[in-house]
Amino acid sequence: MDVLEGLDPEQRAVAEAVRGPVCVLAGAGTGKTRAITHRIAYAVHTGVIEPQSVLAVTFTTRAAGELKQRLRRLGAPGVQARTFHAAALRQLSYFWPRVIGGDPPQVIESKLPLLIEASRNLRRNADRGELRDVAAEIEWAKVTQIGPEDYAAAAAKARRTPPIAPEEVAGLYEGYENLRRRRNLIDFETILELTAAVMTEHREVGAQIRQQYRYFVVDEFQDVNPLQKLLLDTWLGGRDDLCVVGDPNQTIYSFTGATPQYLTGFAVEHPAASVIRLVRDYRSTPQVVTLANRVMARSPHRLELVAQRPDGPEPVLTEYDDEEAEALGVALTVKKLMADGVPAREIAVLFRINAQSEAYEQAFGGAGVPYLLRGAERFFDRPEVRQAVVLLRGAARSADGADPLAPAVHAILSGIGLTAEAPGGGKAREKWESLKALADLAEDMAADGTDLAGFVAELERRAVEQHAPPVEGVTLASLHAAKGLEWDAVFLVGLTEGMLPIVYAETAEQIEEERRLLYVGVTRAREHLHLSWALARSPGGRRSRRHSRFLEGLSHQLPAGTTRAGRRSERAGGRRPAAPLHCRVCGKTLAAAPEQKLGRCTTCPADYDEALLENLRSWRTAVAKEAKVPAYVVFTDVTLQAIAERVPTTEAELLAIAGIGRVKLERYGEAVLDLCGGATDAGSLAGVTDE
């Protein structure tokens, strides 16, 4: 096997640099996993290292599983690929009885139960949401090696914004640590601390671990925190057979203590290091890559990506009147992409905070678009999946090996809810999607000759590695949760000032991290990329929002007139304040949003065509019913009243009505003007017939 075959020149350079120190600066979509797996396999095949002497460190169990799979295919089984925590816990559990005595401490999955108890001990209200944020503060403090007594000063220096007073956080931190030690419990941070301490204090342990592992590879090195770096240095013990891989422009976890400085300063720490840059982007079209490069044009560590794929569609920037209109617009565009052949599982909607998902869940549910929330319940923890695995395991024990895999799996899954057609939505649809994912995986494995026992073994392996099969549904996820993933079509939504960058990002470093979040989002897209924002929170609300500053300089790539925001960004001197609006009846300045929309005081007499207003309402009802959305998403009552009072005859007159923007003009303008011109068949104008 020629493990160097098919590598590009830079990937080959990584693979051939079999001795450390090596630093690989790998841009998004440049094949970094391919490069490092081929490097390990090449070192094994050429006799440089034994596979059992390699420790490849990743940040997720799934990434570790993928690394091991690839290495097995390359003829290098036996390589250990684990997360920092998994590797440390394995070593700690092995040596604990010998050097400490007794059973190893119990690992706690969550800090919350102990924090609740510590809060009660301090006679304070144990609010779970608040305590979850306190847990995040404690984790930051522990990975940056800050004790309870130093937390308040360190948090102020780092300009953190804890959920409660820093002194209260410090008190809870101290109470949590006291309870944990008293009960012989360890958390994920303590696992790393104790492993490093045991290796340092017990030299024979350190010597044995270093004798075992001589060859280190660390992926996503830009996300390493000080505690992980301490453990890595302890593992190395002064040696430098280390290869690190990362992209400083994808550092988005600094709030957890991660720092790109270990990656960007690697050549300073290791003057003899080979530094190799991977910049050929195999994931995204040139149009997506161009926009990604523009987003990071000012980054001091920018890797200028070079697209390798054929041309694709231009990214689309869209401004909406309000958040509901944005969610509906995205849902309808997703539906069109699916109709054009893009699978739902190859589409993602990404947002800054999880609270933004609700509008898209409602819009997708109303539009009949299947979706799944990433970061919610793990696939193999779902009740229907657990039930299916139990039934499949039992069937595998009694099978004689003659039953074809796919029919056998379908028969079992049909008994617990898998049907030929998908349910309409809700929990039933989610359960069906889970079972369908298992059935599809069985179909794929059956083509390779796998039997039922082999299929069950694969499910069990995937459960350990949290390697879920693809579920047929549009992914709704935060930008942080999307890192490391990719889709054919990506929608980046809610791109307004105050959301991206988030309102509490104040320092230059914090702002730049927000820019990197947008870059991560952009580089998740293979072909279709949509970026959008809304001017108001709710229909009829004050349209005072601005698109994100990070979009400046991007919109000129698009055809003229695509977005209003694009044209506004080109004005020198920024945005001028709007002139005050006056009542068209009495001349008084209008302050309230409904009055500004009507163009008159609510106490001034209204003069409108009642028949036109009734036709407008009938048309709106028909449009909303066809789109399966609430009527106010089309136009609010106040907007319809304003149209009936002013009776616009041109697009310019329609645009002059507050609450009607370009998006709604393009979507509904023709029908509204027809109604204002005397048309009465509201159903026909709405695209609804009696057939």
C-alpha positions as MATLAB code, in Angstrom:
seq = 'MDVLEGLDPEQRAVAEAVRGPVCVLAGAGTGKTRAITHRIAYAVHTGVIEPQSVLAVTFTTRAAGELKQRLRRLGAPGVQARTFHAAALRQLSYFWPRVIGGDPPQVIESKLPLLIEASRNLRRNADRGELRDVAAEIEWAKVTQIGPEDYAAAAAKARRTPPIAPEEVAGLYEGYENLRRRRNLIDFETILELTAAVMTEHREVGAQIRQQYRYFVVDEFQDVNPLQKLLLDTWLGGRDDLCVVGDPNQTIYSFTGATPQYLTGFAVEHPAASVIRLVRDYRSTPQVVTLANRVMARSPHRLELVAQRPDGPEPVLTEYDDEEAEALGVALTVKKLMADGVPAREIAVLFRINAQSEAYEQAFGGAGVPYLLRGAERFFDRPEVRQAVVLLRGAARSADGADPLAPAVHAILSGIGLTAEAPGGGKAREKWESLKALADLAEDMAADGTDLAGFVAELERRAVEQHAPPVEGVTLASLHAAKGLEWDAVFLVGLTEGMLPIVYAETAEQIEEERRLLYVGVTRAREHLHLSWALARSPGGRRSRRHSRFLEGLSHQLPAGTTRAGRRSERAGGRRPAAPLHCRVCGKTLAAAPEQKLGRCTTCPADYDEALLENLRSWRTAVAKEAKVPAYVVFTDVTLQAIAERVPTTEAELLAIAGIGRVKLERYGEAVLDLCGGATDAGSLAGVTDE';
ca = [
       0.000    0.000    0.000;
       1.336    3.425   -1.004;
       0.049    5.619    1.820;
       1.367    8.763    0.085;
      -0.718    8.200   -3.026;
      -3.352   10.846   -3.701;
      -1.925   13.490   -1.356;
      -1.406   17.028   -2.597;
       2.136   18.503   -2.258;
       1.482   20.111    1.137;
      -0.302   17.061    2.558;
       2.575   14.907    1.324;
       5.033   17.216    3.059;
       3.138   16.654    6.313;
       3.130   12.876    5.806;
       6.854   12.766    5.063;
       7.768   14.888    8.107;
       7.746   11.768   10.256;
       9.842   13.162   13.108;
       8.862   16.119   15.246;
       8.505   18.826   16.082;
       5.994   19.606   13.316;
       3.366   22.346   13.200;
       0.596   22.053   10.597;
      -1.409   25.229   10.034;
      -4.481   23.851    8.303;
      -7.235   26.059    6.911;
     -10.861   24.959    6.861;
     -11.567   22.140    4.408;
      -7.919   21.530    3.546;
      -7.785   17.835    4.517;
      -5.924   18.038    7.827;
      -7.270   14.701    9.102;
      -6.168   13.067    5.866;
      -2.700   14.571    6.224;
      -2.099   13.507    9.834;
      -3.511    9.983    9.430;
      -1.284    9.425    6.403;
       1.654   10.827    8.394;
       1.082    8.304   11.191;
       0.537    5.439    8.725;
       3.659    6.390    6.747;
       5.742    6.488    9.934;
       4.429    3.031   10.888;
       4.927    1.521    7.420;
       8.493    2.869    7.161;
       9.410    1.491   10.583;
       9.978    4.877   12.200;
       7.567    4.052   14.999;
       5.499    1.160   16.342;
       1.737    1.802   16.210;
       1.362    1.073   19.943;
       3.772    3.925   20.679;
       1.540    6.561   19.072;
      -0.937    8.694   21.036;
      -3.143   10.832   18.821;
      -5.136   13.335   20.875;
      -8.424   14.783   19.643;
     -11.104   16.961   21.218;
     -14.146   14.735   20.647;
     -14.813   11.030   20.969;
     -16.245   11.055   17.471;
     -13.069   12.576   16.012;
     -11.005    9.931   17.816;
     -13.195    7.196   16.362;
     -12.870    8.609   12.849;
      -9.085    8.805   13.239;
      -8.870    5.141   14.302;
     -11.122    4.056   11.426;
      -8.951    5.815    8.874;
      -5.767    4.384   10.364;
      -7.203    0.860   10.236;
      -7.951    1.353    6.535;
      -4.379    2.575    6.024;
      -2.977   -0.555    7.636;
      -2.028    1.015   10.963;
      -4.282   -0.556   13.610;
      -3.209   -0.369   17.211;
      -2.687    3.411   17.247;
      -4.285    4.993   20.306;
      -6.562    7.908   19.387;
      -8.309    9.444   22.396;
      -9.467   12.724   23.868;
      -7.280   14.338   26.540;
      -9.744   13.224   29.216;
     -10.122    9.651   27.972;
      -6.355    9.133   27.708;
      -5.716   10.653   31.135;
      -8.527    8.705   32.835;
      -7.256    5.419   31.390;
      -3.751    6.089   32.728;
      -5.003    7.326   36.099;
      -7.297    4.313   36.583;
      -4.468    1.914   35.719;
      -1.877    3.374   38.114;
      -4.153    4.492   40.977;
      -4.255    1.154   42.869;
      -0.470    0.888   42.684;
       0.571    4.396   43.743;
      -2.426    5.642   45.756;
      -4.227    2.483   46.810;
      -7.847    1.450   46.723;
     -10.356    2.088   43.981;
      -9.927    5.167   41.796;
     -12.248    8.114   42.583;
     -15.648    8.220   40.933;
     -15.921   10.582   37.964;
     -18.830   13.028   38.041;
     -20.443   13.916   34.717;
     -21.951   17.195   35.949;
     -20.974   19.775   38.546;
     -24.596   20.801   39.082;
     -25.618   18.432   41.942;
     -22.642   19.436   44.083;
     -23.163   23.118   43.253;
     -26.803   22.904   44.315;
     -25.696   21.450   47.656;
     -22.943   24.056   48.041;
     -25.467   26.796   47.308;
     -27.841   25.514   49.974;
     -24.966   25.291   52.457;
     -24.348   28.986   51.822;
     -28.074   29.683   52.391;
     -28.621   31.094   48.919;
     -31.228   30.387   46.258;
     -30.165   27.363   44.195;
     -31.300   28.550   40.744;
     -30.322   25.797   38.264;
     -29.820   28.071   35.282;
     -27.613   30.388   37.295;
     -25.632   27.474   38.718;
     -24.985   26.062   35.236;
     -23.281   29.356   34.403;
     -21.346   29.164   37.684;
     -20.196   25.676   36.675;
     -18.815   27.145   33.433;
     -16.912   29.749   35.468;
     -15.439   27.050   37.702;
     -14.367   25.034   34.664;
     -12.644   28.115   33.209;
     -10.881   28.729   36.512;
      -9.733   25.133   36.856;
      -8.334   24.805   33.320;
      -6.445   28.082   33.761;
      -5.135   26.852   37.138;
      -6.915   29.492   39.233;
      -8.099   28.571   42.729;
     -11.190   29.900   44.540;
      -9.152   32.476   46.445;
      -7.860   34.045   43.214;
     -11.023   33.756   41.109;
     -12.450   37.264   41.627;
      -9.227   39.050   40.685;
      -8.565   36.724   37.729;
     -12.131   37.114   36.403;
     -11.854   40.908   36.571;
      -8.503   40.833   34.768;
      -9.919   38.562   32.040;
     -13.015   40.834   31.796;
     -15.361   37.938   32.329;
     -19.016   38.526   33.142;
     -20.012   35.901   35.731;
     -23.746   35.335   36.345;
     -23.473   36.495   39.966;
     -20.985   38.553   41.957;
     -17.415   37.210   41.553;
     -17.127   36.809   45.329;
     -20.233   34.582   45.316;
     -18.784   32.498   42.491;
     -15.595   32.091   44.516;
     -17.630   30.954   47.543;
     -19.531   28.374   45.509;
     -16.272   27.256   43.868;
     -14.703   26.650   47.287;
     -17.822   24.854   48.561;
     -17.928   22.667   45.454;
     -14.271   21.672   45.792;
     -14.700   20.854   49.494;
     -17.673   18.575   48.791;
     -15.890   16.917   45.881;
     -12.751   16.107   47.863;
     -14.680   14.955   50.916;
     -16.591   12.410   48.823;
     -13.597   11.245   46.780;
     -15.038   12.503   43.496;
     -13.186   13.868   40.486;
     -14.373   16.007   37.593;
     -12.927   16.249   34.092;
     -10.434   18.967   35.041;
      -9.247   17.031   38.086;
      -8.584   13.994   35.890;
      -5.980   15.991   33.958;
      -4.505   17.558   37.108;
      -4.133   14.234   38.912;
      -2.617   12.440   35.927;
       0.047   15.117   35.556;
       0.633   15.102   39.327;
       0.944   11.312   39.556;
       3.455   11.269   36.675;
       5.485   14.056   38.307;
       5.432   12.780   41.877;
       5.900    9.101   41.028;
       8.792    8.944   38.610;
       8.299    5.269   37.819;
       4.769    6.058   36.581;
       6.029    8.883   34.401;
       8.804    6.687   33.024;
       6.409    3.851   32.181;
       3.923    6.126   30.390;
       6.708    7.833   28.442;
       8.157    4.457   27.539;
       4.736    3.475   26.160;
       4.014    6.673   24.227;
       6.850    8.161   22.208;
       5.026    9.750   19.276;
       2.361   12.414   19.824;
      -0.128   14.051   17.484;
      -2.558   16.705   18.746;
      -5.457   17.835   16.582;
      -7.294   21.191   16.965;
      -4.264   22.584   18.793;
      -5.759   26.092   18.733;
      -8.306   24.858   21.308;
      -5.781   23.606   23.878;
      -6.122   25.190   27.323;
      -3.339   25.638   29.942;
      -4.288   22.494   31.871;
      -4.222   20.343   28.732;
      -0.892   21.904   27.753;
       0.475   21.029   31.215;
      -0.530   17.384   30.767;
       0.870   17.264   27.217;
       4.218   18.628   28.422;
       4.213   16.042   31.217;
       3.580   13.261   28.716;
       6.417   14.527   26.509;
       8.872   14.827   29.388;
      11.198   17.112   27.440;
      10.992   15.181   24.167;
       9.858   16.853   20.963;
       8.385   14.064   18.810;
       5.206   16.083   18.566;
       3.006   17.071   15.628;
       0.325   19.690   16.256;
      -2.443   20.613   13.830;
      -4.796   23.568   13.934;
      -6.154   26.790   12.511;
      -5.816   29.962   14.604;
      -8.725   31.445   12.655;
     -11.008   28.782   14.113;
     -10.302   29.630   17.751;
     -13.827   30.056   19.118;
     -13.583   28.583   22.617;
     -11.423   31.111   24.453;
     -14.276   31.628   26.955;
     -13.516   28.081   28.161;
      -9.812   28.830   28.605;
      -8.627   27.723   25.147;
      -5.872   29.806   23.604;
      -4.330   29.831   20.108;
      -1.010   31.033   21.529;
       0.355   27.504   21.846;
      -0.263   27.010   18.116;
       0.888   30.423   16.890;
       3.922   30.303   19.198;
       4.879   26.699   18.455;
       7.863   27.650   16.306;
       9.140   29.913   19.105;
       8.819   27.145   21.691;
      10.371   24.659   19.220;
      12.874   26.574   17.030;
      13.684   23.452   15.005;
      10.036   22.852   14.110;
       8.862   22.265   10.560;
       5.893   24.554    9.835;
       3.653   23.423    6.962;
       0.591   25.305    5.711;
      -2.421   23.564    4.178;
      -4.440   26.072    2.140;
      -6.043   24.065   -0.681;
      -9.745   24.034    0.182;
     -11.475   20.871   -1.064;
     -14.747   21.499    0.750;
     -16.229   24.698   -0.613;
     -16.857   26.345   -3.963;
     -14.690   29.303   -5.027;
     -17.612   31.617   -4.229;
     -17.808   30.416   -0.612;
     -14.017   30.431   -0.244;
     -13.785   34.000   -1.556;
     -16.288   35.195    1.014;
     -14.500   33.278    3.795;
     -11.197   34.905    2.857;
     -12.844   38.334    2.928;
     -14.271   37.714    6.396;
     -10.752   37.097    7.752;
      -8.937   39.615    5.542;
      -7.633   41.545    8.569;
      -6.571   38.571   10.681;
      -2.854   38.571   11.553;
      -2.836   34.757   11.263;
      -4.907   34.557    8.101;
      -4.525   31.494    5.893;
      -5.562   32.520    2.384;
      -7.605   29.555    1.195;
      -7.367   28.433   -2.429;
     -10.539   26.780   -3.731;
     -10.182   23.448   -5.537;
     -13.841   22.809   -6.394;
     -15.755   23.951   -9.506;
     -17.800   27.149   -9.431;
     -21.091   27.267   -7.557;
     -23.817   29.794   -6.802;
     -22.955   33.148   -5.265;
     -23.618   33.513   -1.537;
     -26.918   35.288   -0.862;
     -27.300   38.101    1.680;
     -30.899   38.882    2.640;
     -32.481   41.485    4.876;
     -35.885   40.788    6.437;
     -38.362   43.073    8.164;
     -38.573   40.968   11.331;
     -37.398   37.684   12.844;
     -40.573   35.786   11.979;
     -40.264   36.858    8.359;
     -36.612   35.754    8.405;
     -37.499   32.315    9.786;
     -40.304   31.910    7.240;
     -38.066   33.065    4.387;
     -35.366   30.585    5.394;
     -37.914   27.765    5.713;
     -39.303   28.438    2.234;
     -35.807   28.649    0.712;
     -34.868   25.373    2.419;
     -38.012   23.792    1.033;
     -37.041   24.906   -2.473;
     -33.516   23.507   -2.074;
     -34.990   20.188   -0.985;
     -37.335   20.228   -3.983;
     -34.257   20.834   -6.167;
     -32.619   17.691   -4.807;
     -30.557   18.830   -1.794;
     -31.169   16.255    0.999;
     -32.492   17.682    4.269;
     -29.516   16.191    6.158;
     -27.208   18.268    3.929;
     -28.759   21.576    5.040;
     -28.013   23.482    8.244;
     -29.314   26.644    9.900;
     -26.691   28.110   12.226;
     -27.212   30.838   14.834;
     -25.221   32.576   17.552;
     -27.215   31.425   20.597;
     -29.507   28.451   21.120;
     -32.488   30.673   22.009;
     -32.682   31.662   18.333;
     -33.715   28.151   17.332;
     -37.336   28.478   18.478;
     -38.442   30.660   15.557;
     -36.936   28.161   13.087;
     -38.492   25.169   14.835;
     -41.896   26.826   14.461;
     -41.321   27.927   10.865;
     -39.995   24.522    9.803;
     -42.797   22.720   11.607;
     -45.377   24.897    9.862;
     -43.715   24.400    6.483;
     -43.454   20.628    6.923;
     -39.642   20.645    6.839;
     -38.018   17.898    8.993;
     -35.345   19.178   11.359;
     -33.146   18.082   14.234;
     -31.544   20.082   17.011;
     -27.825   19.495   17.338;
     -26.574   19.699   20.877;
     -29.828   18.295   22.224;
     -30.220   14.649   23.242;
     -27.480   12.359   21.926;
     -28.584    9.957   19.214;
     -27.721    6.762   21.086;
     -29.378    8.098   24.264;
     -32.774    8.475   22.585;
     -35.363    6.005   23.982;
     -36.303    4.627   20.574;
     -32.649    4.046   19.653;
     -31.900    2.305   22.949;
     -34.971    0.097   22.444;
     -33.950   -0.711   18.869;
     -30.401   -1.678   19.886;
     -31.719   -4.013   22.609;
     -34.067   -5.732   20.139;
     -31.372   -5.977   17.459;
     -28.902   -7.420   19.958;
     -31.413  -10.094   20.978;
     -32.172  -10.921   17.341;
     -28.447  -11.198   16.566;
     -27.960  -13.765   19.355;
     -30.699  -16.019   17.956;
     -29.973  -15.467   14.248;
     -28.404  -18.275   12.251;
     -26.608  -15.901    9.894;
     -28.816  -16.782    6.931;
     -31.239  -13.863    7.241;
     -30.371  -10.899    5.011;
     -29.403   -7.889    7.122;
     -31.628   -5.135    5.699;
     -34.952   -7.055    5.767;
     -34.217   -8.345    9.279;
     -33.519   -4.842   10.586;
     -36.584   -3.384    8.836;
     -38.801   -6.083   10.375;
     -37.554   -5.272   13.888;
     -37.778   -1.486   13.474;
     -41.252   -1.688   11.929;
     -42.452   -3.253   15.164;
     -41.495   -0.127   17.150;
     -42.644    2.619   14.824;
     -40.792    2.640   11.497;
     -43.360    3.147    8.725;
     -43.065    3.497    4.951;
     -44.104    7.167    5.106;
     -42.855    9.745    7.570;
     -45.307   11.255   10.102;
     -46.161   14.918    9.739;
     -43.988   16.349   12.494;
     -43.355   16.683   16.211;
     -42.088   13.872   18.447;
     -43.485   11.200   16.143;
     -41.417   12.573   13.265;
     -38.273   12.742   15.436;
     -38.721    9.110   16.509;
     -39.302    8.040   12.907;
     -36.166    9.868   11.731;
     -34.080    8.024   14.355;
     -35.373    4.620   13.283;
     -35.006    5.508    9.617;
     -31.348    6.435   10.230;
     -30.726    2.958   11.676;
     -32.503    1.323    8.732;
     -30.463    3.332    6.230;
     -27.226    2.368    7.983;
     -28.277   -1.298    7.752;
     -28.899   -0.874    4.007;
     -25.415    0.591    3.547;
     -23.694   -2.128    5.566;
     -25.689   -4.898    3.883;
     -24.121   -3.834    0.584;
     -20.713   -4.679    2.117;
     -21.877   -8.152    3.162;
     -22.300   -7.394    6.865;
     -24.582   -9.712    8.845;
     -26.836   -8.846   11.795;
     -24.167   -9.604   14.401;
     -21.706   -7.351   12.589;
     -24.330   -4.606   12.378;
     -24.978   -4.752   16.123;
     -21.226   -4.644   16.805;
     -20.980   -1.548   14.607;
     -23.837    0.122   16.513;
     -22.133   -0.621   19.818;
     -18.858    0.818   18.547;
     -20.633    3.919   17.285;
     -22.431    4.340   20.611;
     -19.111    4.370   22.474;
     -17.656    6.892   20.012;
     -20.922    8.882   19.739;
     -20.733    8.437   15.985;
     -24.395    8.772   15.054;
     -25.623    7.785   11.590;
     -26.945   10.695    9.524;
     -30.548   11.568   10.402;
     -32.772   12.906    7.619;
     -33.566   16.401    8.783;
     -32.298   19.966    8.498;
     -29.764   20.646   11.260;
     -30.482   23.540   13.626;
     -27.344   24.333   15.610;
     -25.325   27.058   17.217;
     -22.154   28.205   15.486;
     -20.103   26.696   18.294;
     -21.797   23.298   17.911;
     -21.232   23.348   14.134;
     -17.440   23.425   14.299;
     -15.892   20.412   12.568;
     -19.021   19.708   10.509;
     -20.050   20.558    6.946;
     -23.162   20.639    4.781;
     -24.073   21.265    1.146;
     -26.188   24.281    2.141;
     -25.726   26.542    5.157;
     -27.944   29.380    6.393;
     -26.289   31.830    8.799;
     -29.144   33.707   10.448;
     -29.664   36.572   12.876;
     -26.521   38.385   11.736;
     -27.167   41.678   13.524;
     -25.138   43.960   15.747;
     -25.620   42.770   19.316;
     -25.964   39.152   18.186;
     -22.804   38.778   16.078;
     -20.758   40.236   17.606;
     -22.712   39.367   20.732;
     -23.601   42.355   22.888;
     -21.213   41.447   25.711;
     -18.164   41.198   23.413;
     -16.315   44.381   24.350;
     -12.564   43.996   23.951;
     -10.785   43.829   20.599;
      -9.935   40.175   21.289;
     -13.550   39.322   22.043;
     -14.744   41.067   18.877;
     -12.219   39.155   16.774;
     -13.392   35.877   18.267;
     -16.913   36.772   17.139;
     -15.540   37.384   13.642;
     -13.937   33.936   13.738;
     -17.344   32.487   14.624;
     -18.734   33.914   11.384;
     -15.734   32.452    9.525;
     -16.405   29.030   11.023;
     -20.032   29.311    9.927;
     -19.156   30.347    6.378;
     -16.632   27.536    5.952;
     -19.216   24.880    6.920;
     -20.873   25.368    3.501;
     -19.856   23.284    0.525;
     -21.996   24.971   -2.128;
     -25.021   27.019   -1.032;
     -24.493   29.829    1.468;
     -27.180   32.205    2.738;
     -26.597   34.991    5.260;
     -29.527   36.927    6.695;
     -30.676   39.357    9.370;
     -33.894   41.029   10.503;
     -34.488   44.715   11.198;
     -37.032   44.130   13.974;
     -37.695   41.448   16.537;
     -41.420   41.013   15.834;
     -43.864   41.988   13.088;
     -44.709   45.666   13.282;
     -41.835   46.308   15.688;
     -39.375   49.161   15.393;
     -36.895   48.368   12.633;
     -33.853   49.662   14.457;
     -31.405   46.819   14.049;
     -28.311   46.912   11.876;
     -26.668   44.076   10.050;
     -23.430   42.776   11.564;
     -20.329   44.880   11.011;
     -18.630   41.702    9.795;
     -20.760   41.813    6.634;
     -19.257   45.133    5.548;
     -17.286   44.655    2.360;
     -18.989   41.364    1.526;
     -22.208   42.487   -0.127;
     -20.568   44.197   -3.121;
     -19.942   40.707   -4.519;
     -23.683   40.294   -5.019;
     -25.833   41.672   -7.867;
     -26.966   45.242   -7.295;
     -30.237   45.499   -5.406;
     -30.012   42.122   -3.670;
     -30.219   43.701   -0.232;
     -30.927   47.117    1.193;
     -28.254   46.526    3.803;
     -25.669   46.078    1.062;
     -26.377   49.520   -0.327;
     -26.461   51.128    3.109;
     -23.022   49.782    3.920;
     -21.549   51.625    0.976;
     -22.657   55.049    2.182;
     -19.814   57.171    3.453;
     -20.249   58.427    6.951;
     -22.561   55.625    8.063;
     -26.284   55.693    8.576;
     -28.077   59.029    9.008;
     -30.930   59.260   11.496;
     -34.378   59.071    9.909;
     -36.405   62.262    9.673;
     -39.334   62.494   12.127;
     -42.743   61.402   10.825;
     -45.769   63.702   11.089;
     -49.469   62.968   11.125;
     -50.894   63.572    7.661;
     -54.135   64.877    9.247;
     -53.061   67.192   12.078;
     -49.287   67.493   11.502;
     -48.293   66.277   14.986;
     -45.002   64.367   15.324;
     -45.665   60.620   15.502;
     -43.818   58.612   18.177;
     -45.673   55.323   18.563;
     -44.886   52.537   16.048;
     -48.567   51.935   15.050;
     -49.064   55.655   14.424;
     -45.884   55.847   12.322;
     -47.106   52.901   10.298;
     -50.562   54.454    9.752;
     -49.082   57.867    9.048;
     -51.576   59.549   11.391;
     -52.518   59.814   15.039;
     -54.820   57.027   16.172;
     -57.230   59.707   17.453;
     -57.405   61.451   14.060;
     -60.265   60.413   11.767;
     -59.539   57.497    9.430;
     -60.499   57.668    5.784;
     -60.232   54.315    4.054;
     -61.975   52.007    1.639;
     -63.743   49.384    3.772;
     -64.182   47.024    0.816;
     -60.453   47.213    0.024;
     -59.558   46.472    3.652;
     -61.865   43.441    3.629;
     -60.280   42.186    0.388;
     -56.811   42.679    1.836;
     -57.762   40.659    4.911;
     -59.223   37.849    2.797;
     -56.099   37.794    0.630;
     -53.832   37.724    3.720;
     -55.810   34.816    5.209;
     -55.445   32.840    1.975;
     -51.696   33.561    1.705;
     -51.098   32.596    5.357;
     -53.101   29.394    4.957;
     -51.161   28.425    1.841;
     -47.816   29.113    3.568;
     -49.020   27.522    6.839;
     -48.032   30.558    8.916;
     -49.941   32.952   11.202;
     -51.651   35.778    9.306;
     -49.584   38.499   10.979;
     -46.406   37.013    9.469;
     -47.703   38.158    6.057;
     -48.849   41.642    7.177;
     -50.060   42.957   10.536;
     -53.534   44.466   10.945;
     -51.990   47.931   11.252;
     -50.107   47.497    7.956;
     -53.299   46.416    6.166;
     -55.122   49.434    7.642;
     -52.319   51.718    6.384;
     -52.547   50.208    2.890;
     -56.332   50.668    2.826;
     -55.991   54.299    3.929;
     -53.266   55.253    1.457;
     -54.274   53.027   -1.493;
     -50.792   52.910   -3.084;
     -50.590   52.559   -6.862;
     -46.821   52.157   -7.319;
     -44.049   50.139   -5.669;
     -42.496   53.367   -4.356;
     -45.763   54.331   -2.631;
     -46.053   50.840   -1.156;
     -42.469   50.982    0.142;
     -43.246   54.299    1.819;
     -45.537   52.494    4.259;
     -43.669   51.555    7.428;
     -43.550   47.762    7.810;
     -43.161   47.061    4.100;
     -39.618   46.434    2.939;
     -38.012   45.037   -0.181;
     -38.547   41.439    0.871;
     -42.289   41.855    1.376;
     -42.511   44.035   -1.698;
     -40.969   41.289   -3.824;
     -43.115   38.610   -2.208;
     -46.505   40.346   -2.005;
     -46.223   43.691   -3.776;
     -47.833   42.707   -7.077;
     -50.891   41.170   -5.411;
     -51.382   44.124   -3.039;
     -51.153   46.663   -5.866;
     -53.641   44.623   -7.895;
     -56.073   44.713   -4.977;
     -55.547   48.447   -4.558;
     -56.219   48.811   -8.290;
     -59.636   47.204   -7.979;
     -59.035   43.438   -8.188;
     -61.419   41.499   -5.916;
     -60.457   37.812   -6.289;
     -58.277   37.580   -3.177;
     -57.967   33.784   -3.392;
     -56.644   33.870   -6.942;
     -54.116   36.590   -6.104;
     -52.952   34.466   -3.199;
     -52.329   31.505   -5.508;
     -55.237   29.535   -3.993;
     -57.933   27.914   -6.161;
     -61.048   25.869   -5.448;
     -59.653   22.750   -7.084;
];
